[in-house]
Amino acid sequence: MSDLLLRPLDLADDATAAAVHRIGRAAYAVEAGLIGFDGIPALRESLAELRARPLNWLGALAPDGAVAGFLAWEDDGDGGAAGIDRLCVDPGWFRRGVASLLVRHALDEVLAGRPVTVTTGAANTPAVTLYERLGFVRGPDFSPVPGLRMASFTHHPVPPRLLPLLAQFDFATRRLLDRLAAGLRDSGNGSPVPETALTDAEYLWEPVPGCWSVRPRAAGPGPRATVLTGAGDFGRDATPAPHPVPPPFTTLAWRLSHLTELLTLRADHTAGSRSLTRDDVVVPGDAAGAVAAFTAAAAAWRAALVAADDAALDTVGHSAYPYGSDPQDPFLRTVWWVNQEVLHHGAEIALLRDLYRHRYRGPVESSSPS
């Protein structure tokens, strides 16, 4: 969401307060439908009552200055635990990463190093999924009134040594996803430039002969490959060691699938079942499926990162990923290595998008008179 600006909100401003009040009521009306309970206090809160609340406000602003969403928290000022009071997104901005952006900024910047608590309706699946994905640990559910079950979560502080690596990972994944989606993205110097969504033709484009790529399983592996790794109707070209020399050129699809696999498996072998193999990871045959799979894999790895305490960072084999040196490495080195993977493959994918856009399509006919 590189086109959104995060900044504190001042509810002393009439227009800002009115926007927050309107968005809050709209968002809570949606939650009321999800949890089957229309007695949420914020639905009946007046504008004056809202402005009187002793809360801190963080807003996500669209390029035109409109409030797309906001987060508010209670802070007693002693540097202890902070409690998220409300997280609301304008329904027109649903499913565009606004809530995730707000919570991550609060955890990494505003409330860094502090425990953060939050509650939400246990039946509010989008909110529960968001908090679990961002590393919140679920505590006991409770019922403040008959017929309503609430879920409680706590996010424990990220070790200071992990913070710069976590910020680097967030930067790398955000830049890559921005390069794959339609909309405005950061050109690198803060200037927004338009981007088009990745197409299936571009996803599977083979710039040179003999590429390794993602292929229908029925078609079999490509040149110099002996297997199609992964699960599902498609697989990714591969071969057991020793690998071909020189290595084959790999397509955008191959590189994105490779990233998805290594993030999915490392997340599982760090904070999951520690049992998944390459044969368990579905390889999408289409661009939209591949972007969605990478997004989910990046979220799973991030959740594993924020769950690590300071001792885990020094623990050899905290990640038991079986296709690398993870079992012999301190976890902090694994975290650093994964960042390098996302950074350099993300840059390769961005370059392939540029090359596809400017690919040779035959001689251009001149319209000038001879």
C-alpha positions in Angstrom: 0.0 0.0 0.0 2.7 2.4 -1.0 0.1 5.0 -2.0 -1.1 5.4 1.6 0.4 7.9 4.1 0.5 7.0 7.8 0.3 9.8 10.3 -1.3 10.7 13.6 -4.9 11.9 13.5 -6.1 15.0 15.5 -9.7 14.6 16.4 -9.8 18.3 17.4 -10.2 18.8 13.7 -13.9 18.7 12.9 -13.5 17.0 9.4 -11.1 14.4 10.8 -13.3 13.6 13.7 -16.4 13.3 11.4 -14.5 10.9 9.1 -13.3 8.7 11.9 -16.8 8.6 13.4 -18.4 7.7 10.0 -15.8 5.0 9.2 -16.0 3.5 12.6 -19.7 3.1 12.4 -19.5 1.6 8.9 -16.8 -0.9 9.9 -18.5 -1.9 13.1 -21.7 -2.5 11.3 -19.9 -5.0 9.1 -18.4 -6.7 12.2 -21.8 -6.8 13.8 -23.1 -8.9 10.9 -20.1 -11.2 11.1 -20.4 -12.0 14.8 -24.2 -11.8 15.0 -24.2 -9.1 17.7 -25.5 -5.6 17.1 -24.7 -4.3 20.6 -21.2 -3.2 19.9 -20.8 0.1 21.9 -19.1 2.0 19.1 -22.2 1.6 17.0 -24.0 3.9 19.4 -21.2 6.2 20.3 -21.8 9.8 19.5 -19.3 12.1 17.9 -18.8 14.0 21.1 -18.3 10.7 23.1 -15.7 9.6 20.5 -13.7 12.8 20.7 -13.7 12.6 24.5 -12.0 9.1 24.6 -8.4 9.3 25.8 -7.0 7.5 22.8 -4.1 7.9 20.5 -5.0 7.9 16.8 -3.1 6.7 13.8 -4.6 7.1 10.3 -3.9 5.8 6.8 -4.6 8.5 4.3 -5.3 8.2 0.6 -3.5 10.4 -1.9 -6.4 12.8 -1.8 -6.2 13.1 2.0 -9.3 11.0 2.7 -9.0 8.6 5.7 -8.9 5.0 4.5 -8.6 3.5 8.0 -7.4 4.2 11.5 -6.1 2.5 14.6 -6.6 3.8 18.1 -4.9 2.7 21.3 -4.8 3.3 25.0 -1.5 4.3 26.6 -1.0 4.9 30.3 2.4 6.6 29.6 4.5 4.2 31.7 6.0 2.4 28.7 4.2 -0.8 29.6 1.6 -2.7 27.7 -0.6 -0.8 25.2 -4.1 -1.9 24.3 -5.6 -1.5 20.8 -9.0 0.0 21.4 -10.2 -0.1 17.8 -9.0 -0.9 14.3 -11.4 0.3 11.5 -11.2 0.4 7.7 -13.5 2.2 5.4 -15.5 -0.5 3.6 -14.4 1.0 0.3 -10.9 0.1 1.3 -11.6 -3.5 2.5 -9.2 -6.3 1.3 -6.4 -3.8 0.3 -4.0 -4.3 3.2 -5.0 -1.2 5.1 -5.5 -2.9 8.5 -2.3 -4.9 8.2 -0.4 -1.7 7.3 -1.7 0.1 10.3 -1.0 -2.7 12.8 2.5 -3.3 11.5 3.4 0.3 11.7 2.1 0.5 15.3 4.1 -2.6 16.3 7.3 -1.7 14.5 7.4 2.0 15.0 5.0 3.5 17.4 4.8 0.8 20.1 8.0 -1.1 19.3 9.4 -3.0 22.3 6.1 -3.1 24.2 3.5 -5.8 24.7 0.3 -4.9 22.7 -3.1 -6.4 23.5 -6.3 -6.4 21.5 -9.7 -8.1 21.6 -12.1 -8.9 18.7 -15.2 -10.9 18.1 -14.2 -14.6 18.0 -16.4 -15.0 14.9 -14.8 -12.0 13.2 -12.6 -14.3 11.0 -10.9 -11.5 9.0 -9.7 -9.8 12.3 -8.7 -13.1 14.0 -6.7 -14.1 10.9 -5.0 -10.7 10.7 -3.9 -10.8 14.3 -2.6 -14.3 14.1 -0.8 -13.6 10.9 1.0 -10.6 12.5 2.3 -12.7 15.4 -0.3 -12.1 18.1 -0.7 -15.0 20.5 -4.3 -15.9 21.2 -5.3 -16.0 24.9 -8.5 -17.3 26.5 -11.8 -16.4 24.9 -14.4 -14.7 27.1 -18.1 -13.6 27.0 -18.7 -10.1 28.3 -22.5 -10.5 27.6 -24.6 -13.6 26.9 -24.4 -14.6 23.2 -21.1 -12.8 22.5 -17.7 -14.6 22.5 -14.6 -12.4 22.3 -11.1 -13.5 21.4 -8.1 -11.9 23.2 -4.6 -11.5 21.7 -1.2 -10.3 22.9 1.7 -9.3 20.8 5.0 -9.6 22.6 7.9 -7.3 21.9 10.2 -8.2 19.0 13.9 -8.5 20.1 15.8 -5.3 19.2 18.3 -7.3 17.1 15.4 -8.6 14.9 13.8 -5.2 14.2 16.1 -4.1 11.4 15.8 -7.5 9.7 12.1 -7.5 10.1 11.8 -4.0 8.6 14.1 -5.1 5.7 11.8 -8.2 5.1 8.7 -6.0 5.1 10.3 -3.6 2.7 11.4 -6.4 0.3 8.0 -8.1 0.3 6.1 -4.8 0.0 8.2 -3.7 -3.0 7.8 -7.0 -4.7 4.0 -7.2 -4.3 3.7 -3.6 -5.4 5.6 -4.5 -8.6 3.1 -7.4 -9.3 -0.2 -5.5 -8.6 -2.1 -2.9 -10.5 -2.0 0.6 -9.0 0.5 3.1 -8.0 3.9 2.0 -6.6 6.9 3.8 -5.3 9.5 4.4 -8.0 12.2 4.2 -5.4 12.5 7.9 -4.7 9.0 8.4 -3.3 7.4 9.3 -6.6 4.3 7.2 -7.4 4.3 5.5 -10.8 1.5 3.4 -12.3 1.9 -0.4 -12.5 -0.2 -3.0 -14.3 -1.2 -6.4 -12.8 0.9 -9.4 -13.7 -0.7 -11.4 -16.5 -0.6 -15.1 -17.1 1.4 -14.6 -20.4 4.0 -12.5 -18.6 4.1 -14.9 -15.6 5.0 -17.8 -18.0 7.1 -15.8 -20.5 10.3 -17.5 -21.6 12.8 -14.8 -22.6 15.3 -17.3 -24.1 15.3 -20.9 -25.3 15.8 -23.6 -22.7 14.2 -21.8 -19.7 13.2 -23.5 -16.6 9.7 -22.6 -15.7 6.3 -23.7 -14.2 4.6 -26.2 -16.4 1.5 -28.4 -16.5 2.4 -31.7 -14.9 1.0 -33.6 -17.8 3.6 -31.9 -20.1 6.5 -33.1 -18.1 9.7 -31.2 -17.2 11.4 -28.7 -19.5 14.9 -28.8 -21.0 17.6 -30.3 -18.7 15.1 -30.7 -15.9 14.2 -34.2 -14.7 11.3 -33.5 -12.4 8.4 -31.1 -11.8 8.5 -30.3 -8.1 5.6 -29.3 -6.0 1.9 -30.3 -5.6 -1.1 -29.7 -7.9 -1.6 -29.7 -11.6 1.5 -27.7 -12.3 5.1 -28.1 -11.2 8.4 -26.3 -11.2 11.4 -27.5 -13.3 14.1 -29.1 -11.2 16.7 -31.8 -11.0 18.5 -33.5 -8.2 22.2 -32.4 -7.6 24.4 -32.0 -9.4 22.6 -29.1 -11.1 23.2 -28.2 -14.7 26.2 -26.0 -15.6 25.7 -23.4 -16.7 22.4 -23.1 -14.8 19.3 -22.6 -17.0 17.6 -19.2 -17.2 14.6 -19.2 -15.0 11.3 -17.5 -15.7 9.4 -15.1 -13.5 7.0 -18.0 -12.6 9.9 -20.2 -11.5 11.4 -17.5 -9.4 8.1 -16.5 -7.7 7.3 -20.2 -7.1 10.8 -20.7 -5.6 10.3 -17.8 -3.1 6.8 -19.1 -2.2 8.2 -22.6 -1.5 11.2 -21.5 0.6 9.0 -19.1 2.7 6.2 -21.7 3.2 8.6 -24.5 4.2 10.7 -22.3 6.5 7.6 -21.1 8.2 6.5 -24.6 8.8 9.9 -25.9 9.9 10.2 -22.9 12.4 6.8 -22.5 13.9 4.6 -25.2 12.3 4.4 -29.0 12.0 8.1 -29.2 10.8 6.9 -31.9 8.4 6.2 -30.3 5.0 8.3 -31.1 2.0 8.6 -29.6 -1.5 6.0 -32.1 -2.6 3.4 -30.5 -0.3 3.7 -26.9 -1.7 1.1 -26.2 -4.5 2.7 -24.6 -7.6 0.1 -22.2 -9.2 -0.1 -22.2 -13.0 -1.6 -18.7 -13.2 -0.4 -15.2 -12.2 -3.1 -14.4 -9.7 -2.7 -17.7 -7.9 1.0 -17.2 -7.7 0.8 -13.7 -6.2 -1.8 -15.0 -3.6 0.4 -17.9 -2.7 3.5 -15.7 -2.3 1.5 -13.3 -0.1 0.3 -16.1 2.2 3.8 -17.6 2.4 5.4 -14.2 3.3 2.8 -13.7 6.0 3.4 -17.2 7.4 7.2 -16.6 7.6 6.7 -13.1 9.2 4.5 -14.7 11.8 7.3 -17.2 12.6 9.7 -14.3 12.9 7.7 -12.2 15.3 7.1 -15.3 17.5 10.9 -15.7 18.0 12.3 -14.4 21.3 15.9 -13.3 21.9 17.1 -16.7 22.8 15.6 -18.2 19.6 17.7 -15.9 17.5 20.9 -17.6 18.8 19.5 -21.1 18.7 21.1 -23.4 16.1 18.5 -25.2 14.2 15.5 -23.1 15.4 14.5 -23.4 11.7 14.7 -27.1 10.7 14.2 -26.3 7.0 15.7 -29.4 5.3 16.9 -28.0 2.0 19.5 -25.6 3.3 22.0 -25.1 6.2 19.3 -24.0 8.6 19.7 -26.9 11.0 23.4 -25.9 11.4 22.8 -22.2 11.6 21.7 -19.8 14.4 18.3 -18.5 13.5 19.4 -14.9 13.1 21.6 -16.1 10.2 18.6 -17.9 8.6 16.6 -14.7 8.9 19.3 -12.7 7.2 19.6 -15.3 4.4 15.9 -15.3 3.7 15.9 -11.5 3.4 18.7 -11.8 0.8 16.6 -14.4 -1.1 13.6 -12.1 -1.2 15.6 -9.0 -2.1 17.6 -10.5 -5.0 14.8 -12.6 -6.5 12.4 -9.7 -6.1 14.9 -7.5 -8.1 15.1 -10.2 -10.8 11.3 -10.4 -11.0 11.1 -6.6 -11.3 13.7 -6.7 -14.1 11.8 -9.4 -15.9 8.7 -7.3 -15.8 10.6 -4.4 -17.4 12.1 -6.7 -20.1 8.7 -8.2 -20.9 7.2 -4.7 -21.3 10.0 -3.8 -23.8 10.4 -7.2 -25.4 11.2 -7.3 -29.2 8.0 -7.7 -31.3 9.5 -7.4 -34.7 10.5 -4.4 -36.8 8.5 -1.2 -36.4 7.0 0.1 -39.6 7.8 3.7 -40.3 4.9 6.0 -41.0 7.2 8.6 -42.6 7.2 9.0 -46.4 10.2 7.4 -48.2 
